Amino acid sequence: MSGNSQFAYYLQLALRSFRRNIVLTALMVLAIALGIGAAMTTLTVFYVLSGDPLPGKSHQVFHPRLDARAMNGYTPGDEPQDDMSRFDAEMLLREARGDRQAMMSSGNIAIEPRRDNLPPFRQDSRLTSADFFPMFQVPFKYGAAWSREDDERRARVAVIGTKLNDRLFGGGNSVGKSIWLDRAEFRVVGVIDDWHPQPSFYDLTSGERGFGEPEEVFVPFTTSRDVRMNPQGNIDCWGDNNLDEEGNRSVNAKCSWLQYWVELDTPEKVAAYKQYLENYSAQQRASGRFERPTAPKLDNVMQWLDFKRAVPGDVRLQVWLAFGFLLVCLLNTVGLLLAKFLRRSGEIGVRRALGATRRAIFAQCLVEAGTIGLAGGLLGLVLAQFGLWAVRQQPVSYAALAHLDPTMLFTTFALAVVASVLAGLLPAWRACQVTPAIQLKSQ
């Protein structure tokens, strides 16, 4: 008998067994489905939150960290600051030692539509520099990003998102049109297509760990200082500050509040940039600006997300609890399969007496366990979809991301079948140990 024929025969025997023991079969399917549903709900949430937000390039984009704080409160082993002071960010941007570099901060801009039926409103924004767009592979629907020359001459230009473009300009090509931001007139140079990396790795101080709504307005950082736009996000100040009219956001303020990113496309450039940061820190320490001996850090995107624990701790805990529940469900399934196979000892003994090998009995039992797992996977998929729907109703910023994609769909069935086959190993081994002579005498 060929392999396919044997499998078809074992499958036929499994279906007959299911019909003879409907209640027991239903209990096993339900046990696996509950475990799979819980595991896949939490695993899917973990999967979407821990994915690569910059696929294919995350290993080339880095977040430098320096420590400009005073010695007060210093503890050996302290990490450098997450953000940079304006002095350091502007210095690194001018020296431009990377392939691309961008400094930035979040903002909340007042928009004044020039339409009678649309009142003024506020919109989350990003105050940044020109390299932000090519470095983070931002796609454009219309137009393009502004240039480095626009940064230098403090041009009043803006890039807007698709949703804002729909709201202000009806979704048409708005390049060249005017938009009023914080009472200043800006010219639209580009409209971003659908782009919302999850999480917004470039600034984990905004939103709930970067899983908030996407920003819809981007303006040059230099221009934002001219028109006195108010940056948002965290700010950490230390020491005595001799401030000008910009307060804690001034160039010489002893405050860190800017995010800084650099693109380096080869390991040699990464090593050279690390040395550059070391030299820069030593120079600033010699001048008296840096007091702490903290070494600078250079993390790529995924290293930065791992350091910041971008995946919420409760999500990680839920994954462990759900897989613990799946293990309990599998142990129950082992007991049910063991009871079911041993109740068929007489049937198995007759098959052995008629020439069936232990290997054939073992394979038959595993096919039956795998079929139960497949049925459990189908029901578990329904339960997982319900669980993800429940997650989407929660008041958390990442709730809308809770959807099964093809990868997780395949994982659901694979996990169900593999789990049920593993659960069937012990019962199948016990079943194939049945002695034909003893069973025939008892008939």
Rosetta blueprint (number, residue, H / E / L):
1 M L
2 S L
3 G H
4 N H
5 S H
6 Q H
7 F H
8 A H
9 Y H
10 Y H
11 L H
12 Q H
13 L H
14 A H
15 L H
16 R H
17 S H
18 F H
19 R H
20 R H
21 N L
22 I H
23 V H
24 L H
25 T H
26 A H
27 L H
28 M H
29 V H
30 L H
31 A H
32 I H
33 A H
34 L H
35 G H
36 I H
37 G H
38 A H
39 A H
40 M H
41 T H
42 T H
43 L H
44 T H
45 V H
46 F H
47 Y H
48 V H
49 L H
50 S L
51 G L
52 D L
53 P L
54 L L
55 P L
56 G L
57 K L
58 S L
59 H L
60 Q L
61 V E
62 F E
63 H E
64 P E
65 R E
66 L L
67 D L
68 A L
69 R L
70 A L
71 M L
72 N L
73 G L
74 Y L
75 T L
76 P L
77 G L
78 D L
79 E L
80 P L
81 Q L
82 D L
83 D L
84 M E
85 S E
86 R H
87 F H
88 D H
89 A H
90 E H
91 M H
92 L H
93 L H
94 R H
95 E H
96 A L
97 R L
98 G L
99 D L
100 R E
101 Q E
102 A E
103 M E
104 M E
105 S E
106 S E
107 G E
108 N E
109 I E
110 A E
111 I E
112 E L
113 P L
114 R L
115 R L
116 D L
117 N L
118 L L
119 P L
120 P L
121 F E
122 R E
123 Q E
124 D E
125 S E
126 R E
127 L E
128 T E
129 S L
130 A L
131 D L
132 F H
133 F H
134 P H
135 M H
136 F L
137 Q L
138 V L
139 P L
140 F E
141 K E
142 Y E
143 G E
144 A L
145 A L
146 W L
147 S L
148 R H
149 E H
150 D H
151 D H
152 E H
153 R L
154 R L
155 A L
156 R L
157 V E
158 A E
159 V E
160 I E
161 G E
162 T H
163 K H
164 L H
165 N H
166 D H
167 R H
168 L H
169 F H
170 G L
171 G L
172 G L
173 N L
174 S L
175 V L
176 G L
177 K L
178 S E
179 I E
180 W E
181 L E
182 D L
183 R L
184 A E
185 E E
186 F E
187 R E
188 V E
189 V E
190 G E
191 V E
192 I E
193 D L
194 D L
195 W L
196 H L
197 P L
198 Q L
199 P L
200 S L
201 F L
202 Y L
203 D L
204 L L
205 T L
206 S L
207 G L
208 E L
209 R L
210 G L
211 F L
212 G L
213 E L
214 P L
215 E L
216 E L
217 V E
218 F E
219 V E
220 P E
221 F H
222 T H
223 T H
224 S H
225 R H
226 D H
227 V L
228 R L
229 M L
230 N L
231 P E
232 Q L
233 G L
234 N L
235 I L
236 D E
237 C E
238 W L
239 G L
240 D L
241 N L
242 N L
243 L L
244 D L
245 E L
246 E L
247 G H
248 N H
249 R H
250 S L
251 V L
252 N L
253 A L
254 K L
255 C E
256 S E
257 W E
258 L E
259 Q E
260 Y E
261 W E
262 V E
263 E E
264 L L
265 D L
266 T L
267 P H
268 E H
269 K H
270 V H
271 A H
272 A H
273 Y H
274 K H
275 Q H
276 Y H
277 L H
278 E H
279 N H
280 Y H
281 S H
282 A H
283 Q H
284 Q H
285 R H
286 A H
287 S H
288 G L
289 R L
290 F L
291 E L
292 R L
293 P L
294 T L
295 A L
296 P L
297 K E
298 L E
299 D E
300 N E
301 V H
302 M H
303 Q H
304 W H
305 L H
306 D H
307 F H
308 K L
309 R L
310 A L
311 V L
312 P L
313 G H
314 D H
315 V H
316 R H
317 L H
318 Q H
319 V H
320 W H
321 L H
322 A H
323 F H
324 G H
325 F H
326 L H
327 L H
328 V H
329 C H
330 L H
331 L H
332 N H
333 T H
334 V H
335 G H
336 L H
337 L H
338 L H
339 A H
340 K H
341 F H
342 L H
343 R H
344 R L
345 S H
346 G H
347 E H
348 I H
349 G H
350 V H
351 R H
352 R H
353 A H
354 L L
355 G L
356 A L
357 T L
358 R H
359 R H
360 A H
361 I H
362 F H
363 A H
364 Q H
365 C H
366 L H
367 V H
368 E H
369 A H
370 G H
371 T H
372 I H
373 G H
374 L H
375 A H
376 G H
377 G H
378 L H
379 L H
380 G H
381 L H
382 V H
383 L H
384 A H
385 Q H
386 F H
387 G H
388 L H
389 W H
390 A H
391 V H
392 R H
393 Q L
394 Q L
395 P L
396 V L
397 S L
398 Y L
399 A H
400 A H
401 L H
402 A L
403 H L
404 L L
405 D L
406 P H
407 T H
408 M H
409 L H
410 F H
411 T H
412 T H
413 F H
414 A H
415 L H
416 A H
417 V H
418 V H
419 A H
420 S H
421 V H
422 L H
423 A H
424 G H
425 L H
426 L H
427 P H
428 A H
429 W H
430 R H
431 A H
432 C L
433 Q L
434 V L
435 T L
436 P H
437 A H
438 I H
439 Q H
440 L H
441 K H
442 S H
443 Q L
